[in-house]
Amino acid sequence: MKKIAKSSGKKIPVLNHKSISTRAIHAGEPREKYADSLMTPIIQTSTFTFKNSKAIEDYTKKGKEHFEYGRYGNPTAKIAEARLADLEGAEDCVVFTSGMSAITTTILSLVQSGDHIVITDDSYKKTLEFCKSYLKQFAVDCTIVPFGDYDLIERAVKKNTRFIFSESPTNPYLNIFDLVKIKKIAAKHKILTLIDSTFSTPVNQRPIEFGMDLVLQSATKYLAGHNDILAGAVLGKTELIEKIRDLHKSMGGLIDPHCCYLLLRGLKTFPLRVKRQNESALIIAEFLEKHPCVRRVYYPFLKSHPHYQVAKEQMTGGGGVVTFDIKGTVKTAKRFMDALKLCYIGPSLGGVETLITHPALVSYYDYTRKARYKLGITDTLFRLAVGIEDVEDIIEDLERGFKAGLRG
């Protein structure tokens, strides 16, 4: 059936609670649910039916709310979208199978042949690859500018520039984008602003309140919070989201209902988890900064961080990631990492378990040492994604690693 009317379901009530903790549990879902269930049901179906021909006409000609086909929307996904939009302070939201699916679909929906975009060099590796390589196939030009050089960002803007894209905080150095400055540039040139806010989450940073047009989230991380699903989201004004949603239906990167259920479940505890991770990460960052085996620590709420002032002005928490460079060689780094017993070695972040990764061995293994060092990825750099374990246990584990690193 040709999609004519907007696919949706029952109208979802809007909560007026100010507390993000309360909204994370209740926002976006009706009070009364199927079979008096407390939890949002998993509507596991690919197809939705109509009672009769009049129901079809009410839907296609009069725009009456009704679900039609799974690729056009699902009740469980709709509730997840409503809750995420509420938490982010956005008008609307679309959920995807992954954060990268959200990013690539959003970019493709906003550009056409002959357009130009500006992206900062500290953006996620795969995002940069997509913009540098794949967009060229569609004759879309891309200028990569150094993160934090706002004069150069403005000079990079052309008459055909569609948007400025960045992350904040960035990976792995946790650089903070000045949202006030970038909004002034975008407003002056009448272009859009896209922010990947995965590392900060709506608890720590609210880009839409600073005038950003679209916020992207890898919901795999803090929002779901249990290292068990892949999901992504883009949030913003309805006009822009509808454009992205239309392409999403054609691209088919549809998140399944069970995944949405797990996302909703994770969101219920999301503010509690992030606040705990904020507290623990700051304690760990301060511990590392004083440690004799550590050369440098990167954490937005440390005064030594280059963007500390912006972080304190525009964020309410420093996040759950701490990046640090230890003294020694790559052999020292391996001994340190191999001695850890509590922290898992893994490349993700945002879950309840503490993860540690060595970017030189994982994300940049295919780069030459010279190329890595040019990007600031040293042989002894680590990124710690703090979980919700007792902070003293995490510190004890890190100390175990340092003692092993010193040996030999």
Secondary structure, 3 states (H helix, E strand, C coil): CCCCCCCCCCCCCCCCCCCHHHHHHHCCCCCCCHHHCCCCCCCCCCECCCCCHHHHHHHHCCCCCCCCEHHHCCHHHHHHHHHHHHHHCCCEEEEECCHHHHHHHHHHHHCCCCCEEEEECCCCHHHHHHHHCHHHHHCCEEEEECCCCHHHHHHHCCCCEEEEEEECCCCCCCCCCCHHHHHHHHHHHCCEEEEECCCCHHHHCCHHHHCCCEEEECCCCCCCCCCCCCCEEEEECHHHHHHHHHHHHHHCCCCCHHHHHHHHHHHHHHHHHHHHHHHHHHHHHHHHHHCCCEEEEECCCCCCCCCHHHHHHHCCCCCCEEEEEECCCHHHHHHHHHCCCCCEECCCCCCCCCEEECCCCCCCCCCCHHHHHHCCCCCCEEEEECCCCCHHHHHHHHHHHHHHHHCC
